[in-house]
Amino acid sequence: IADTGATLTHELDIINAAGVELTSGQLEQLKSTNGLRIHADAAVETNGGPVPDADHVKLIGADQLHAEGITGDGVTVAVLDTGMWYSHNDIKRDLQGNNKIVAQYNAQKGEEENAPDKHGHGTHLTSIIASSQISDNGNVQGIAPNVRLINVKAFGEDGSGSYADVIRGLDLLVANNNTYDIRIVNLSFSATPQSHYWDDPINQAVMRLWQAGIVVVASAGNTGPDAMSIGVPGNNPYVITVGAMTDNYTPADPTDDLLASFSSAGPTYEGFVKPEVVAPGGHIVGLMSNWSSIATAHPEYHDGGAYFTMSGTSQSASVVSGIVALILEAEPNLTPDQVKCKLMSSAKPAIDASGELFWLQARPITTLPANAS
């Protein structure tokens, strides 16, 4: 790169790569280098979009685990997204009032710093996973309110990002895995596949995380219901890819639960069945500031205070990230492969819009005996 005179923008050690800005002449010079693979820095976007209210914590049975004292305590979850509303007490504090944000990183700048969420998407997802807000009827709003959080901002105020920024954020997580004991990373975004999954740069980085013992939860994408519509990194066979189901506004009645029409479907180009599970993703209520760009654009879905109603496989993925945190608190020695197996084998059948048996609906084990393993 130095020999061509191109500008280095990102050091991407996680996949032995770098991000560069270069002219067409410099590109041709690099193409002549033996053993070098070159990828365009493609666009990536978050997988969320507004619609209306479901009690997702009760829907998956997490409230029963809360009653047993299982709240995600001691498990570190990284959310790589648009940042988070880190000053909001229900995100910043656990149920005991302790600060649970252990690190923040701005992958767009390549710096460790406070990473505020001007878009709203990342905050919404984080609150689904980890909000410690108690509702008027005494229920916790987050699935795993006592987790430790790492905030990685890789997307801007408009919800857009780039491969290089995402990979730089993933690189940070691998580099600091031992420092923070990161167990889960939530990736609620997608990009259009342009190669085999193993050749895609984001997927290469994601596989490094999985090898490092980090459970990767990815959204399927919102371009369904057509087949072969799963995006990157959801098309990676190693990760847990999550589609969205809706409770049809009747959370107490599971008989009318359906696969959401927008939820992307498999198989992948290589023939893998995806997603592995589906989870609540329709009209999910979560925290979001009223000055964020989503809330400003869609005030009809904001309560004017701190809550926004949103639908998407982004929300479904964050539900599953919360479930995984509960699993890992109960069984901390599980590997990512074992977590994925437990999650799929303990899920219940789901139904698609035609009434046919479809994928699996994620849910945690709702009863755990003392000292269960």
Secondary structure, DSSP 8 states (H G I E B T S, - for coil): -TTTT-EEEEEEGGGTEEEEE--HHHHHHHHTSTT-------EEEE--EE---B-HHHHTTHHHHHHTT-S-TT-EEEEEES---TTSHHHHB-TTS-B-EEEEEETTTTB-S----SSSHHHHHHHHHH---B-TTS-BSSSSTT-EEEEEE-B-TTSEEEHHHHHHHHHHHHHTHHHHTEEEEEE-EEB---S-GGG-HHHHHHHHHHHTT-EEEEE--SS-SSTT---BTTT-TTSEEEEEEE-TT-TT-GGG-EE-TT------TT-----SEEEE-SSEEEE--TTSHHHHH-GGGB-SSSEEEEESHHHHHHHHHHHHHHHHHHSTT--HHHHHHHHHHT-EEEE-TTS-EEEEE----S---TT--
